[in-house]
Amino acid sequence: MSDKTPATPRPDGLVETVHPVQMAFMAPRLQGDFYPEGQLKLSLWGCGQMANIFVECWEGPYVHAPNRLVAGAQELHVAQSAPVLLMRGARLKAVRPARRCAWWGTLTTPEKVRRQGRRRIAVTPWGVTIVESRDNGDIVIAAGASAAEAERGLSLTSDQIIAECAAHSARCDILPGAGPLMRSMAIQSTHASLSSIRRAEDGSFLGLAAGQAYSAPTRTYYRDGYWTLQALLFLEPKVVREQIDLLATGIQPDGEAPSGVILTGPKQGEEWEKFRVTAPEYKMEHLRRTDWWSDHFDSPLFFILTIGDYLRVTGDERALSDHWQTVKAIFARYKGFDSFGTGLPVKPRHDRDWADNVYRHGYVAYDIGLWIGALDVIATHGKTLDATVAQEARALAEKARANLDAAMLTPSGWYQDYGLQGDFVEDHLTLDSLTLLRFGAVSADRARTVLGHVADLLETRNNDRQPYGDWGVMCAWPPFKRPADTRAKSAFAYRYHNGSDWPYLSGLYAEQRLHFGLDGWDYPLTRWWKTSLENGWIGSVEYFSPPFARGSLLQGWTGMHAAAILEYRDVIEAAIAEGRLTD
């Protein structure tokens, strides 16, 4: 292993590094980062930052697995049933309680760390961390919103913590017959999805996390959650139903919904509300106490699509009947956006869908794909609840499909990103336009044509007009042509929504190639992971591009790769068995 390859996938699906790299971990309550140079940053879902623990530097090589790191005699294992982890072979140096629950929280003067026998206890207004040195030299670290929760973690033996961590890692190994690159990718993708399932102090469901960095304020998203739960439809369908019920609480009577629903515990909630109402830019964007970024154009549609996917997999019709009035309100809201009577909703010019650094407006391919998919859910499954509404949805879906090409097909043969003919059209090719394919808005022949263009232009291995060689699948190309439509990170070509590789969208692309029987699905499945390994990023990364810094690690919706594998396992395993994949 050379310095040019900071991380190497192994035949057992684990990943080895010579140099220390950041280890992001996430379990139902506990989460954080371990830096083998000697620092552990600990947080708790619903509470926020808990403590920083310092140990002596670990020596490599390092072997990485989901929520586990092994470096010779030194080991870290994260439990699943309680917010506790084990460090074996480590030498403790210091414990420091967090001074605020999040960067926006009030700076506090923490209590002095108490020593109680073999324990060090760090207390903050929002929780407690207990570090216990055991007779065999193990260090067990538990956190809780209360001392009782932390004590429950400490009740686990070292062997129990190790066993829970090992069982979680084994569960993530969904493609054991694959080569090192594909197998390790599948493990990390599955881990991203499963570890998004979060719990409250009493063990009840508390949302799907968008990612390890998206916990303060604690929240769950309609959009991120949708792509994250695609793998959970196979692995944990009951959790999907709980997510539906939770998301329903954030939808307003008129069908409007925020980007996400805030789920903070009491102390973090007090701090967040104090900040929200006193920071003008946040109060303007987060209109209600439980809203994370109010009025997102795609969120209500994802709510309906989530119900449709869950119903398709489980047959549980109550998921729709229990929320039928909410679905009807969303349906009525989006009919109001059909400004030209085409069946195609017109998005106002704002930055509130997944491309939240871009002021998309008019006919937006991504949003219209979601809309047509939502119409199909209402038309197919709503007949027994309200035949009139179901028929109206079916007629609108037919009209939308009939008018789609005239309104949005570019002369190049793909669908525009956004805009209105006669005004302005951003006609570059985007990966998020593949929602039109996923939700059956276009014919199979048209879909294959679009996927051919994606291969030619967005796969960097085939596009020598972008300057960075072979590094992934761009989310858009060429860059946005009207600078006034972009802001912040997306104002830079090849950055963020302006051309980065977003692995969840690469997963969507791989899924569509598999769905339409096209070869080449292995490139979007694995190229993002190969780039991650080349850069020493262990854990599913949010986005990246060569000239800019990566996004956050352990991003839930990167589970889209696991979803594609689980949906098309037979095709993929056949390709592996026949030797048609190279690692």
N, C-alpha and C positions, 0 to 999 in steps of 0.2 A: 504494500500500500504506500503510495508516494504522497508527498505533500500536496500534489495537485488533486488528490482524491481524499479529502478529509474524512469521508465516511464510506465504508464498504459493506454492501449487503452480503449476508452469509447464507449458505444453503438452508439453514434452519429458519430463515426469515428474520433473524435478528440483525442488528447493524453494529459494526465495530468501528471505533475511531481510535487513533493514536493520541490525538490531542484532545484536551477537554473542550466540550461544547455544551451549550445550554440544554438542560433537560426540562422540558415543560411537562407537567403532569396534571391530571384532572380525574377526580373520582366523584361520587355523588355529592359529597359535601366539601372535601378537602381539595385544594388546588394550589399550584405555585410553580416555582422554578428552582432547580438545583444547579449550581455552578460548581463543578468539581474542583475549581480553584479554592473552594472553601466556604461558599455561602448558600444558604437555603432561605428562599423567600416564601412565606406561607400565607395563604389567604383562605377564607371560608365563604362558600356560596351564601349569599344573603347578608353577610356581615362585612366583608371587605378584608383589607390587609390586617394580618394578625401579628406576625412577628418575623424577625430576621434571626436566623440561627447560624452561627459561625463554627466551622470545624477546620481541622488541619487539612491541607491540600491533599487531594487524592492523586494517585499516580496511575497512568494508563498502562496498557490499552483498556478501553472502556467498551462494554457490550450493552447495547441499548435495546430494551423491550418496552412495550406499553406500561407506563407507570413503574418501570424498574430499571435500575442501572447497576451493573456489576463491574468492578475494577479490581481484579485479583481477590484479595480477602475482604475488600470493602464493597458493601452492597447497600442499596436503597430499594425498599419495597413499599408500595402504597396499598392500603387495605381498601375494600369495597364497602363493607357493611357499617363502617364507622369512620369518622374523620381522624385517622391515625396513620402514621407511617413508621417504618423501622429503618434505622441506620445501623448496619453491622460493620465492625472494624473501623469505625470512625472515632476520632478524638475531639470531644466537645471543647470549644474555646469560649463562646459567649452566647447569651440569649438576650435579644433586645426587642421589647414590644414595639409594635407600630405606633407612630404618633398621630396618625389620622387613618380613617377607614378607606379613604381614596384621595386622589390628588385634590379634589374639590372640597374635602371635608375639613372641619375645624381642626387646627393644629392643637394637640393636647400635650400636657406634661405627664408622661406615663408614670404609673406607680413603679417603685423600685422592684426589680425582680426578686421574688421571695425564694428562699431555699427551705425545703421541707424534706429532711432526710436526703434521699437520692433524687429528689425532684427539684426542678427550677420552674417557678410559676410566674408567667407574665400576664398581667391583667390589663385590659383596656375597657373603656366604657361599653364596647360592643362585643366583647368576648374574652375568652381566656385560652392561653396556650400552656400546656404542661409538658416539660421535657423530663423524661424519667430515665435514669441510668440503671440498667438491670445487672444482676449478679454475673451474667456471662459476658458482660461488656457491651451488650446491645444498648442502643439509645432508641427509645420509643417516644415519638412526639405526637401529641394529640391536641386538637383544637376544638372549641365549641362555642356556641352562642352563650352557653352557660357552663358552669363547672360540671354539672351533671352530664352534659353531652361529652365533654372532654374525658370524664371518668369512664364513660361507656367505651370510648376508644381504648383507654388504657387497660380495660378488662380483657382485651384480646391478648393472647400469648404471642410470642414472636413467631412461632410456627403457624399460628392461625393467620397472621398478617401475610406471611410469605405465601401460604397456600391460597389465600384470596387473590393476591396479586398474580400468582401463577395461573389460576383458573381464568382470570380475566384475559391474560395474555393468550392463553390457549384458545379461548373463545374467539379471539380476533383472527386466528389463523384459518381463514376461510378458503384458502387456495394452496394447500400444502404440497400439491404436486408441481407447482410452478417453480421456475428458476429463482435464484436469489433476488433479482431486481423486482420481478412481478410479485413474488411471495411477500417480500418485505413491504412493498407498497400496499398490498391488500391488507396486511396486518395493521399498518398505520392508518389506513383509510377507515377500516372497521373500528379501530380504537377511537378515532375522531368522532364517529357517529355514536357509538355506545357510551363514551365518556361524556357526551353532551347531556345525558339523562341526569337531572339534578334533583336533589331531595331537600326537604325542610328538616328542621331539627327533630320533628316527630316522625320522620321517615316518609311523609307523604310527598307526592310528586310536586315539584316546584319548577317545572319548565325545562325546555331544551335550551342549553346554553349555545350561543352562537360560536363561542370559542373561549379559550382560557382568558383572553384579554378583555372579554366583553361581560364583566361581572360587577362592575361598579358604575352606576347603580345596577344591581342585579336585575336582569331583564331577559325576556324571551321574544324572538322575532317571528313574524308571520313568514317572511321571505326566507331567511336563513334556516328557520325551523323546517320549512317545506322541503328544501333540498337535503337537510340533515336526516329527516325522518324517512327518506326513501329506502335506506338500508334497514331502518327499524321496522318497516312494514314486514320484512322477512324475519327480523330478529326479536322485536319487542312490540307487536301490534297493539297491545293494551296501553302502552305508553302513548301511542299516537292518539288514541281516543282521549286520554287525559290531556294531551296537548290541545286537542280541538276544544274541549270544554274550557280550558284556561284561556285560550285565545278569544273565545266568544265574549269573555268579560270585557275585552278592550274595544269592542265594536259599538259605535254609537247608534242610536235609533234610526238615523238617516243612512246607515250603511258605511259611514266613514270609519277608518281605523288608522291607528298610528303605525309606525314602523315596528314597534315592539311594545310589550306590556311590562311595566316595572313591577318587580316582585321582591322588593327589599324587605329585610327584617326590620324590626321597629327602630333600632338605633341608627342603622344606615339610612332608613327611610326618613327619619327626622333630619339628618344631616343633608340628604339630597334635597328635601323640600325646602330647607333653609337656603340652600344654594340656588335652586331653581327659581325661587321667587325674587331673589335679590340680584341675579345676573341677567341683565336685560335680554341678551341674545338667547339665553336658554329659556327664559320665560316665554319669549316669542315663538320658539320652536316647539316647546313641550307644553302644550296648552292646559293639560290636566295632570293631576297628581300621579296618575298611573300611566300616562302616555310617555313613551320614548319616541320623540319626533312625530308630532301629530300629522294626520292626513297624508298618508303615503298612498300613491295611486295604485300600487300593485298589491298592497296588503289584503284588502277585502277579497280580491280574486284568489289569492293564495289560500284564504280560509275555506272558500268553496272547493277549491281543488284538493285540499287536504281531506275534506270530508269525502269527496269522490274517490280518492285513492284508497282511503280506509274502507269505505263501503265495498269497493271492488275486491279488496283482499279478504275481508272478514264477513261480508254479507250483513253486517250490523246496520240495519236500516234506521235504528233509533238515532244514530249519529246525525242523520239528516233531519228526521222528524223533530228531535229535541231542539234543533236550531233553525227550523224552517222559517220562522218569522224574521230572523236575522238574515238568512239567505235571500228572502224576498226583498228586504230593505236594500241589500247590496245590489240586487238585480235592478230595482227601480232607480237606484243612484246612477248606475252605469248606463242605463237607457238614456238618462239625461245628458250624457256626454256624446250621444250620437247626433252631432250637430248637423250633419248633411243627409241624414236618413239612409246611410249606406249600411247600417249595422255595425259600423266600425267606430268605437269611441275616440274622441279627440282629447288628447291629454293637454291640460293647461301648461303654459311654459313655467315650469319650476323644476327643482332638483330632487323631487321626492318619489323616486322609485329606486331600483337597485343601483342605477348609475347616479348616485347622489352627489356627484361633483359635476354633473352635466345638466344644463337646462333644456331637457328634451321637451318637445311639444308636438302637437299635431298627431298624425298617425305614427305611433311608435310600435315597431314590429314586435318587440318583446312583450309589451302590455297587451297588444291585440292577440297574441298567441294565448296569453293567460285568459283573456276575455272569452275567446272561442272555446277554450277548454272548460271554463266555468259554465258557459251556456250549455254545453253537452252534459255536464253533471246535472244541471237543473232539468233539462229535457228528458234525460234517461231515467233519473231516479225520483223526480218530483211528481210523476204522473198520478200516484195514489194520494198525494197530499194536496195537490191543486192542479187539476188537469188543464185549466185555462192558462196558468202561469207556465206550465211545462210546454204547452203547445206554442206559446208566445216565444219562449226561449228557443225552441226548435226552429221556428220561422226566422228568428233573428240570426241564429247560427248559419242557416242556409244563405241568408242575405249577405252576411259578413263574408262567407267563403266566396260567394259569387262576385263580390265587389273587391276582393282583396288584391288581385293582380292588377286591375286597372288603377287602383289607388296607390299601390306600394311596390310593385315589381319594377326593378331597375332595368335599363337596357342591357346591363351586363349579365342578368339572369339570377340575381339574388334580390332579397327584399331590403328596402331602405332601412336605415336606422330610425329616422324620424323626420317629420316635416309634413308640409302640404304642397302639392303641386301648384305652381303659380305663385307661391310665396318663397319658401326655402325648403330644400330637401338635403339632409345629410345622408348621402347615398353610399357611404362606405359599408363594408361587410362587417358584421358583428356576430360573435358567438351567441349572444343572448337572443338574437333573432331566431335561434333554433327552437324556441318555445313554439313557434308556428309549426314546426315539424312534430315536436313531442305531443302536441295536443291536436294533431290531425287536421290542421287548417289548410294544408296543401296536399296535392296528389303525391303518390309515391314517386312518380317520374320527376316531378318538380323537386321533391325532397332530395332525390339522388343528385340532381343537377346542382342544387345549393351546396350539398355536402362535397361535391367535387370542387366547387369554388373555395370552400373552406380549406380543403386539403392544399390547394394551390397557393392560396394567399395568406391564410392564418397559421398554417404549420410553418414554423420558421425554417425548417429544413428545406422547404421548397420555394421560399421567398427570398431571393438574393437582393431584393430592393430594400429590405430592412438591413441595418448595418452590423448586426451582432452575431451572425452565424446561426447555428442550430441550437436553440435553447428552450423551446417550448411551443405552445399554441397561443398566439396573441388573441386578445378578446376583441380587438378592432383593428382594421387596417384598410386604407391608410389612416393616419391620424385625423382628428376632427379638423374640418376645413374652416370653421368659423370660430375664432378664439373666444368671442364673447359668449359662446355657449358652454364654455368650460370654466371651472374654477379650481382653486387649491391644487391638489396633486394631479388632477386630470388636465390641468392646463399645460402639462409637459408631455410632448410626444413620447410614446412607449411607456408612460407611467400610469398606473392605476387604471381607470376606465379607458384610457387613451392608448391601450395596446399591451398592457401587462398580461402575463399568463395568470388567470384565476383558475386554480385547479378544479373547483367545482364546475366551472363551465367546460373545462376540458373533459370532465367526467360526463357531462351532458352530451358533449360531442361524441365521445366514445360510445355512449349508449345509443345514439342515433345511428352511428355507422353499424353497430351490431343489429339494431332493429331492422334496418333496411338491407341487411345482408352484404355489406360492403367490407372488404378487407381494409387493413390499415388502422383498425381500432386500437391496436396495441400501442401505437405512438402516443395518442392523447392519454391513454391509461398510465403510461410509465414515464414519459419524457419529463413531466413536472417533478417526478420523484427522483429521476436521475440528476436533474439540476439541483434539487435539494441536497442530495448526497454529495455532489461536487462542491457544494458550498458549506457542508457541515450543518445543515438544518435538519434536526431530528424531530419529527412530528409534522403533521400536515400543515403546510404553510398557506396563508390566506391568499397572497398574490406575490408576484415578483417580476422583475425585468432586469436585464444586465446593467443598465447604467444607474439604477436606483436601489435603495434599500428594500428588503423584503417586508411583507406584512407580518402579522402575528402568527405564532405557532399554535398547533392543536386546534384548528378551525373546523367546527362541526360539519359544515356543509361539504367539506372535502370527502365526506362519506359517500358522495355521489359515485366514486370509483367502486366502492364496496357494493353499492346498489346495482351498478351495471354488472358486476361480477355475479352477484346473487341472481339477477334476472336472467342472465345469459350464461350461466355456469356451464351448461352442456356444450355450447359452442366454444367457450374458452378452454375447457378441459380437453375437448377434442383436438383443438389446435396445439395444445401442449403435448398431448399424447402422440400426435403425428409429427412433432418436431418442427412445426411451422412458426414457432416463436423463438427469437434469439434474445438472450438476456444480456 
